[in-house]
Amino acid sequence: MRLITIYTDGGYDPKTHIGSWAFVAEADESLLSNRSAQQQESFSLSGSVLQTQQLEAPSLQMEVRAVVEALTWLDCENRHQTILIVSDSKIVVDAINHDLQFWSENDWQKKKNRTLKCVAMWQALWQLLGQIPNPVKAKWVKGHANHPMNERVDSLATQARQAVCSPGLSSYE
């Protein structure tokens, strides 16, 4: 069984109201693919444009969206491999490793009945994880700490945000 490591990042600029996400996937240290997209009032992915409502917790939504897009991207063969998500978002890592199970069993509430933000996005992630035969694990890395792959996905997400404001800049590497 191969190890597929997926590095994810998301970001949001409150001044421009543009959010973006990116991921890079590696299998046994060989590059599989990378994708990124941008989101404002609409987002573009494979030429599709979808209208979105005002985002709740946009930075968090973009972090989760990166993982959702990465897991959606995996084909059937790769879904049977060992999958490791690497993120600089502690909430995403904790959610994948244990919190999603708790939230799904408790009507999507945090402990002590605290409200969970971005429920629909977490539910989409939970559904995707349920379609993958082996448990998906997640590992946290400190953001902006010179981790080469974290810096790469951060750069891809930033480029995707900038591409909305600067049409000449490609959002794909």
Residue frames as qw, qx, qy, qz and C-alpha x, y, z in Angstrom:
[[0.000, 0.888, 0.459, 0.000, 0.00, 0.00, 0.00],
 [0.421, 0.405, -0.008, 0.811, 1.35, 3.41, -0.98],
 [0.225, -0.614, -0.403, 0.640, 1.42, 6.46, 1.26],
 [0.214, 0.659, 0.353, 0.628, -0.27, 9.45, -0.31],
 [0.308, -0.467, -0.342, 0.756, 0.59, 12.68, 1.47],
 [0.146, 0.738, 0.443, 0.487, -1.61, 15.66, 0.70],
 [0.291, -0.231, -0.251, 0.894, -0.47, 19.11, 1.76],
 [0.016, 0.748, 0.587, 0.308, -3.36, 21.58, 2.04],
 [0.208, -0.270, -0.262, 0.903, -3.82, 25.25, 2.73],
 [0.059, 0.766, 0.564, 0.303, -6.55, 27.83, 2.55],
 [0.287, -0.223, -0.205, 0.909, -6.64, 31.52, 3.09],
 [0.057, 0.825, 0.544, 0.144, -8.86, 34.56, 3.05],
 [0.289, 0.094, -0.054, 0.951, -8.16, 38.25, 2.57],
 [0.014, -0.672, -0.644, 0.365, -10.75, 40.30, 4.52],
 [0.004, 0.530, -0.104, -0.842, -9.89, 43.47, 2.59],
 [0.264, 0.217, -0.624, -0.703, -10.77, 41.98, -0.79],
 [0.755, 0.033, 0.394, -0.523, -13.17, 39.31, 0.54],
 [0.728, 0.418, -0.499, -0.213, -11.35, 36.73, -1.57],
 [0.719, -0.408, 0.550, -0.119, -10.71, 33.26, -0.23],
 [0.635, 0.510, -0.545, -0.200, -8.65, 30.53, -1.82],
 [0.841, -0.333, 0.420, -0.071, -7.42, 27.01, -1.27],
 [0.512, 0.605, -0.593, -0.141, -4.72, 24.75, -2.68],
 [0.855, -0.338, 0.390, -0.050, -3.34, 21.27, -2.30],
 [0.383, 0.595, -0.692, -0.143, -0.34, 19.28, -3.48],
 [0.940, -0.176, 0.205, -0.210, -0.45, 15.50, -3.40],
 [0.193, 0.605, -0.771, -0.049, 2.55, 13.17, -3.30],
 [0.980, -0.104, -0.023, -0.170, 2.69, 9.39, -3.45],
 [0.893, -0.201, 0.093, 0.391, 5.82, 7.91, -1.93],
 [0.332, -0.653, 0.157, 0.663, 7.50, 11.28, -2.41],
 [0.260, 0.126, 0.593, 0.751, 6.68, 11.60, -6.13],
 [0.257, 0.251, 0.114, -0.926, 4.43, 14.46, -7.15],
 [0.321, 0.425, 0.845, 0.042, 0.91, 13.41, -8.12],
 [0.124, 0.661, 0.465, 0.576, -0.83, 16.71, -8.82],
 [0.146, -0.349, -0.411, 0.830, -1.70, 20.11, -7.48],
 [0.007, 0.650, 0.573, 0.499, -4.77, 22.28, -7.90],
 [0.124, -0.306, -0.408, 0.851, -5.96, 25.56, -6.54],
 [0.016, 0.658, 0.600, 0.454, -9.01, 27.77, -6.89],
 [0.061, 0.078, -0.266, 0.959, -10.23, 31.11, -5.73],
 [0.166, -0.628, -0.759, -0.041, -13.46, 32.14, -4.08],
 [0.036, -0.059, 0.144, -0.987, -15.16, 35.48, -3.67],
 [0.618, 0.154, 0.263, -0.725, -18.87, 35.77, -4.31],
 [0.937, 0.279, -0.043, -0.204, -18.36, 32.93, -6.77],
 [0.437, -0.560, 0.661, 0.242, -15.59, 30.44, -7.32],
 [0.694, 0.536, -0.351, -0.327, -14.23, 28.74, -10.39],
 [0.509, -0.344, 0.788, 0.038, -13.20, 25.11, -10.61],
 [0.404, 0.112, 0.832, 0.364, -12.81, 23.28, -13.92],
 [0.019, -0.189, -0.485, -0.854, -14.58, 26.13, -15.64],
 [0.305, -0.638, -0.692, -0.142, -17.71, 25.94, -13.45],
 [0.004, 0.289, -0.264, 0.920, -18.94, 29.01, -11.59],
 [0.393, -0.534, -0.748, 0.026, -21.18, 28.62, -8.57],
 [0.186, -0.692, 0.036, -0.696, -22.87, 31.45, -6.68],
 [0.517, -0.188, -0.704, 0.450, -22.16, 31.41, -2.94],
 [0.353, -0.875, -0.284, -0.169, -23.74, 33.15, 0.03],
 [0.073, -0.829, 0.413, -0.369, -21.75, 35.28, 2.46],
 [0.710, 0.125, -0.659, 0.214, -19.21, 32.93, 4.01],
 [0.671, -0.718, 0.065, -0.174, -19.23, 32.07, 7.71],
 [0.635, -0.589, 0.441, 0.236, -15.64, 31.90, 9.05],
 [0.696, 0.685, -0.156, -0.147, -14.10, 32.27, 5.57],
 [0.087, 0.673, -0.732, 0.051, -10.52, 31.39, 6.56],
 [0.521, -0.150, 0.806, -0.240, -11.70, 28.16, 8.17],
 [0.789, 0.461, 0.274, -0.300, -13.94, 27.38, 5.20],
 [0.525, 0.732, -0.418, -0.113, -10.97, 27.69, 2.84],
 [0.156, -0.496, 0.841, -0.147, -8.80, 25.43, 5.04],
 [0.645, 0.105, 0.707, -0.271, -11.54, 22.77, 5.08],
 [0.697, 0.639, 0.026, -0.324, -12.28, 23.31, 1.39],
 [0.221, 0.676, -0.691, -0.132, -8.67, 22.47, 0.53],
 [0.309, -0.189, 0.920, -0.151, -9.05, 19.06, 2.19],
 [0.668, 0.415, 0.489, -0.376, -12.48, 18.45, 0.62],
 [0.568, 0.722, -0.251, -0.304, -11.14, 19.27, -2.84],
 [0.048, 0.551, -0.832, -0.041, -8.08, 17.06, -2.32],
 [0.436, -0.002, 0.873, -0.220, -10.13, 14.06, -1.18],
 [0.673, 0.568, 0.268, -0.391, -12.62, 14.60, -4.02],
 [0.365, 0.732, -0.501, -0.282, -9.71, 14.65, -6.46],
 [0.307, -0.346, 0.886, 0.002, -8.48, 11.21, -5.38],
 [0.643, 0.145, -0.542, -0.522, -9.49, 8.52, -7.82],
 [0.915, -0.262, -0.070, -0.300, -10.82, 5.11, -6.75],
 [0.839, 0.184, -0.387, 0.336, -7.38, 3.48, -6.86],
 [0.267, 0.421, -0.425, 0.755, -5.79, 6.11, -4.66],
 [0.573, -0.510, 0.082, -0.636, -8.65, 6.05, -2.15],
 [0.959, -0.205, -0.196, -0.031, -7.48, 2.55, -1.16],
 [0.593, 0.363, -0.416, 0.586, -4.03, 3.80, -0.19],
 [0.478, -0.550, -0.417, 0.543, -2.82, 5.19, 3.13],
 [0.170, 0.763, 0.216, 0.585, -3.68, 8.89, 3.14],
 [0.464, -0.459, -0.328, 0.683, -2.02, 11.56, 5.27],
 [0.117, 0.895, 0.247, 0.352, -3.29, 15.14, 5.23],
 [0.533, -0.206, -0.217, 0.791, -0.70, 17.75, 6.26],
 [0.015, -0.835, -0.346, -0.428, -2.11, 21.14, 7.25],
 [0.269, 0.193, -0.387, 0.860, -1.13, 24.23, 9.19],
 [0.502, -0.413, -0.072, -0.757, -4.67, 24.41, 10.58],
 [0.054, -0.155, 0.887, -0.432, -4.92, 22.75, 14.00],
 [0.611, 0.165, 0.394, -0.667, -8.72, 22.70, 13.85],
 [0.754, 0.384, -0.365, -0.390, -8.65, 20.81, 10.54],
 [0.371, 0.341, -0.849, 0.160, -6.07, 18.33, 11.82],
 [0.240, -0.058, 0.767, -0.592, -7.96, 17.78, 15.08],
 [0.708, 0.237, 0.101, -0.658, -11.23, 17.41, 13.19],
 [0.706, 0.356, -0.565, -0.237, -9.84, 14.71, 10.91],
 [0.303, 0.284, -0.856, 0.307, -8.09, 12.83, 13.70],
 [0.147, -0.242, -0.883, 0.375, -10.96, 12.79, 16.21],
 [0.207, 0.261, 0.333, -0.882, -13.42, 15.71, 16.39],
 [0.458, 0.084, -0.485, -0.740, -15.49, 14.86, 13.29],
 [0.405, -0.177, -0.897, -0.011, -16.48, 11.54, 14.83],
 [0.106, -0.344, -0.640, 0.678, -17.66, 13.32, 17.99],
 [0.250, 0.260, -0.029, -0.932, -19.47, 16.09, 16.11],
 [0.440, -0.005, -0.688, -0.577, -21.28, 13.62, 13.83],
 [0.400, -0.289, -0.859, 0.135, -22.52, 11.67, 16.87],
 [0.172, -0.491, -0.520, 0.677, -23.64, 14.85, 18.68],
 [0.275, 0.830, 0.485, -0.006, -25.82, 16.58, 16.09],
 [0.517, 0.526, 0.063, 0.672, -22.85, 18.61, 14.82],
 [0.346, -0.909, 0.029, -0.231, -22.35, 20.38, 18.15],
 [0.357, 0.506, -0.630, 0.469, -19.07, 20.88, 19.96],
 [0.446, -0.248, -0.753, 0.416, -18.65, 19.79, 23.55],
 [0.054, -0.413, -0.493, 0.764, -20.95, 21.53, 26.04],
 [0.345, 0.714, 0.609, 0.009, -23.42, 22.16, 23.18],
 [0.092, -0.649, 0.187, 0.732, -21.29, 24.93, 21.72],
 [0.680, 0.670, 0.152, -0.255, -22.19, 25.82, 18.15],
 [0.659, -0.107, 0.519, 0.534, -19.98, 24.46, 15.40],
 [0.261, 0.715, -0.168, -0.627, -19.13, 26.89, 12.58],
 [0.338, 0.474, -0.654, -0.483, -19.21, 25.80, 8.93],
 [0.689, -0.042, 0.661, -0.294, -21.36, 22.73, 9.60],
 [0.819, 0.520, 0.077, -0.229, -22.09, 22.05, 5.93],
 [0.408, 0.715, -0.567, 0.032, -18.38, 22.03, 5.08],
 [0.287, -0.408, 0.823, -0.271, -17.57, 19.69, 7.98],
 [0.790, 0.174, 0.481, -0.337, -20.41, 17.39, 6.93],
 [0.723, 0.638, -0.219, -0.149, -19.06, 17.28, 3.38],
 [0.145, 0.627, -0.749, 0.158, -15.63, 16.35, 4.73],
 [0.542, -0.189, 0.733, -0.365, -17.14, 13.67, 7.00],
 [0.847, 0.383, 0.205, -0.305, -19.04, 12.19, 4.05],
 [0.569, 0.681, -0.460, -0.023, -15.87, 12.05, 1.93],
 [0.125, -0.517, 0.805, -0.262, -13.91, 10.43, 4.73],
 [0.731, 0.016, 0.566, -0.381, -16.63, 7.77, 4.93],
 [0.825, 0.528, -0.043, -0.197, -16.01, 6.88, 1.28],
 [0.339, 0.669, -0.650, 0.125, -12.34, 6.14, 1.87],
 [0.884, -0.155, -0.435, -0.067, -11.71, 2.56, 3.03],
 [0.669, -0.072, -0.443, 0.593, -8.66, 3.22, 5.22],
 [0.302, -0.853, -0.290, 0.312, -8.62, 5.75, 8.04],
 [0.405, 0.721, -0.023, 0.562, -7.30, 9.12, 6.90],
 [0.598, -0.525, -0.256, 0.549, -4.80, 10.64, 9.30],
 [0.206, 0.914, 0.056, 0.344, -3.78, 14.27, 9.61],
 [0.685, -0.232, -0.181, 0.667, -0.58, 15.93, 10.76],
 [0.032, -0.987, -0.136, 0.077, -0.11, 19.54, 11.83],
 [0.643, 0.115, 0.001, 0.757, 2.82, 21.66, 10.68],
 [0.158, -0.702, -0.213, 0.661, 3.47, 25.19, 11.82],
 [0.484, 0.794, 0.311, 0.194, 2.55, 27.69, 9.12],
 [0.233, 0.925, -0.168, 0.249, 5.15, 30.11, 7.79],
 [0.629, -0.658, 0.411, 0.052, 7.94, 28.09, 9.42],
 [0.176, 0.649, -0.671, -0.312, 9.90, 27.18, 6.29],
 [0.648, 0.062, 0.759, -0.034, 8.30, 23.77, 5.78],
 [0.071, -0.220, 0.612, 0.756, 8.87, 23.44, 2.00],
 [0.044, -0.365, -0.848, -0.382, 5.56, 21.82, 1.06],
 [0.094, -0.742, -0.559, 0.358, 3.52, 24.01, 3.41],
 [0.085, -0.571, 0.153, 0.802, 5.18, 27.05, 1.89],
 [0.060, 0.009, 0.754, 0.654, 4.35, 25.69, -1.57],
 [0.060, -0.582, -0.794, -0.164, 0.63, 25.24, -0.93],
 [0.138, -0.737, -0.304, 0.588, 0.50, 28.59, 0.86],
 [0.096, -0.380, 0.403, 0.827, 2.05, 30.16, -2.24],
 [0.001, -0.251, -0.830, -0.498, -0.44, 28.40, -4.55],
 [0.102, -0.714, -0.673, 0.165, -3.38, 29.58, -2.43],
 [0.141, -0.668, -0.043, 0.729, -2.01, 33.13, -2.40],
 [0.082, -0.142, 0.616, 0.770, -1.57, 33.05, -6.19],
 [0.018, -0.488, -0.836, -0.251, -5.16, 31.88, -6.56],
 [0.111, -0.786, -0.436, 0.425, -6.39, 34.85, -4.48],
 [0.148, -0.558, 0.238, 0.782, -4.21, 37.28, -6.42],
 [0.182, 0.128, 0.775, 0.591, -5.44, 35.90, -9.75],
 [0.061, 0.740, 0.667, -0.057, -8.92, 37.22, -8.98],
 [0.083, -0.885, -0.072, 0.453, -7.52, 40.76, -8.73],
 [0.002, 0.655, -0.556, -0.512, -4.87, 40.30, -11.45],
 [0.884, 0.319, 0.179, -0.291, -6.35, 38.30, -14.34],
 [0.558, 0.670, -0.489, -0.025, -2.93, 37.87, -15.98],
 [0.140, -0.484, 0.816, -0.282, -1.64, 35.78, -13.06],
 [0.675, -0.037, -0.681, -0.282, -2.36, 32.09, -13.33],
 [0.639, -0.500, 0.335, -0.479, -3.84, 30.38, -10.25],
 [0.995, -0.031, 0.093, 0.011, -2.32, 27.06, -11.28],
 [0.362, -0.682, 0.550, 0.319, 1.32, 26.12, -11.13]]
